[in-house]
Amino acid sequence: MVSISAPNSTSEQLVEGLSAPDSARVLDALAYATEAYGDKQTFAGRSALEFAIGVAATLAFLRSDAETRIAGLMFELTLIEPDTAADIEPRFGKQVCDLATGVRQLIRLRALTQTQHAGSGRGKNAAQQAVAQVETLRKMLLAMASDMRVVLVRLASCVTTLRYFAELKLFNEMTRDYGKETLDLYAPLANRLGIWQLKWELEDLSFRFIEPEAYKRIAKMLEEKRMMREGFVSSAILRLQTELASAGIQAEVFGRPKHIYSIWNKMRGKELDFTALYDVRAFRVIVADVKTCYTVLGVVHNIWTPIPKEFDDYISRPKPNGYQSLHTVVTAEDGRPLEVQIRTNEMHSFAEYGVAAHWRYKEEGGSNFAGQKYDEKIAWLRQLLAWKTEVADAVVGQEEIQREWVEKLKSATLDDRIFVMTPQARVLELPVGATPVDFAYHLHTDVGHRCRGAKVDGIMVPLNTQLKNGQTCEIITAKGAPGTAGPSRDWLGAGYAVSTRTRSKIRAWFHAIDMEETLSHGRALVEKSLQREGKTAVNLEALAQKLGFGKVDELFLSVGKDEFSLRHVEQALHDNGEVAVPEDAVLLGKSRASSVEQGAKSGVLVVGTEGLMTVLAKCCKPAPPDSIVGFVTRGKGVSIHRATCKNFEEMRAKAPERVIFTEWGSAGHDTVYPVDIFILAGDRQGLLRDISEIFSREKINVIGVNTQSAKGQARMTFTAEISSTAQLLKALNVIKDVSGVLEARRS
């Protein structure tokens, strides 16, 4: 267990590293807390004063500022003595009061997390949902903290409580539940923020109460070798430092302790025996450049015997996430393995704070749920906290630097998403500004369609109310069977639906309604036509197929949209043979189409001239009903361009006599034209799949794809075959509603 070495007295410990004015404020808070707490106890039965001092001492160990330490002393008072807590702001300032209030809000989540653990079901899907929900809770904890110092106080309170349980050797349902909550939520947060001092202790103490037998077994194996192991690592580091100094190499060498929970996790995950763990004894070497990395590797292999199969060169062959380092395992003098990692300062910084940061794969389930923006903010927080730790000894008395750190930490909120709970304690992640309508559709599409009202924290609110972090939202739905109620068109405006996903589902509802109305209208027109002709007994499926439609509903839709004349229906009723449908009729249900790319007739008429070969220009890819013009080429007939084509403008300026007027004629209703579609979107997993599904659903054939990704943005160009620009515009409107799409247009 990681312990905190205390100075001679509690007072000295709590003010360590602070300026004289800040020290005086902390001591004043200690005196106030001593009187206010008296003999009161925490929920775990411990003296509330001892607990508050333990939290503040941990925050002092982390080199936090005076306000954070005072908040550590005071937040428990806001829970057990609300009346006395009213004096905190006038006496210690708004910052301390806000920090204490923020910690109290996080503690409110204890009941929520316990509900989540108790309600986890069985089976693969239930397990995946449970992992996703825990990850959402972790993100919610950070998002709810308007000041990141609140998270520091909460972590300090967790480790203080666990130490108390360990001191009394309490092993019961309460300590197990507390350990499970800490291991699921708070240890991962300490890991993400790079607060290793607390992360290791939170994990080991939690593990001690969750798996006491496994903890004792590993602790015993470690204890038998602890003194020898730690002594050897220290002597090995000293020896390597001496060898490097002799070679004129400047390097930072430090040990990387392997704690009990980490050892158990690795043994379990890789099904290894304790004796097969090579990194129980390990250290890391940081140097200036890549060349020196390999020089240090040679020195290490000269001192100790390398194990060939345990060498990895991630510098020449980086991991997919960009991680770089040299990993080698050598056999030490006592015949046991010793792991050494060698990297440059840049590689180390990237591994700790960049996309290669290992906090994700150290967490169960953490790798699938965080996004790029979230990772970037976590990396910035880690750097900020690491900077504070590194300069802590140097900033004593430099209050300007201290204030700068505090201001940055206060503004370091993960505020691009909000987290709202259902009455059953399920947490949903929503965009900032989301409303109860967004919340309802995120729960389930049918819940969204039937949404008629909402309660937020038990109070009825308008449906365009913006939700906030940590609120509980209850949706009031219309009665009746699913599908019998629908959304309001007003929800597409006036701030009712913020999420793109929500707006897309609302539009889909009304599109389906419009389609049903069109279908009914077309059916009524066809039936009236059959009545006029005295053919009400005709087989409609056979009639539709005779007219070139795959299904009768396609015939009804086409008639309802005024795309297919009833005259052709009447003609088919009187024609005993095959129906000759005029060229201007729109036929649906064709299984194959002819592309002008493959030599199909382009459908272009050259005004005043017959028999000329025409070819559609690849620079602008015209398609009906674009305004088009022709340019007589040398040996390739007439090149057809869009009237707005820049290439055509240049050619016309050079040879205006070769310009001829053209227009679209008839090329057959199964002819398709290639066009280029440009899409700009935030890069994410599944983006290409989602867009491809839209093309498939709209029956648009894609014959070429080019994608590029840089700085979190994806630039995608599709070459698609369309029958008309109306078909293209419809597809573009649907693509714009895909999550993350910023722009979708024809090139």
Buried (B, 14 or more C-beta within 10 A) or exposed (E): EBEBEBEEEBBEBBBBBBBEEBBEBBBEBBEBBEEBBEEBBBBBEBBBBBBBBBBBBBBBBBBBBBBBBBBBBBBBBBBBBEEBBEBBBEEBBEBBBBBBBBBBBBBEBBEBBBEBBEEEEEEEEEEEBBBBBBBBBBBBBBBBBBBBBBBBBBBBBBBBBBBBBBEEEBBEEBBBBBBBBBBBBBBBBBBBBBBBBBBBBBBBBBBBBBBBEBBEBBBEBBEEBEEEBEEBBEEBBEBBBEBBEEEEBEBEBEBBBBBBBBBBBBBEEEEEEBEEBBBBBBBBBBBEEBEBBBBBBEBBBEBBEBBEEBBBBBBEEBEEBEBBBBBBBBBBEEEBBBBBBBBBEEBBBBBBBBBBBEBBEBBBBBEEBBBEEBBBBBBEBBBBBBEBBEBBEEBBEEBEBBEEBBEBBBEBBBEEBBBBBBEEBBBBBBBBEBBBBBBBBBBEBBBBBBBEBBBBEEEEBEBBBBBBBBBBBBBBBEEEEEEEBBBEEEBBEEBBBBBBBBBBBBBEBEEEEEBEEBBEBBBEBBEEBBEEEEBEEBEBEEBBBBBBBBBBBBBBBBBBBEEBBBEBBBBBBEEEEEBEBEEEBBBBBBEEBBBBBEEBEBBBBBEEEEEBEBBBBEBBBBBBEBEBBBBBBEEEBBBBBBEEBEBBEEBBEEEEEBBBEBBBEEBEBBBBBBBBBBBBBBBBEEBBEBBEEBBEEBEBBBEEEEBEEEEEEBBBBBBBBBBBBEBBEBBBEBBBBBBBBEEBEBE
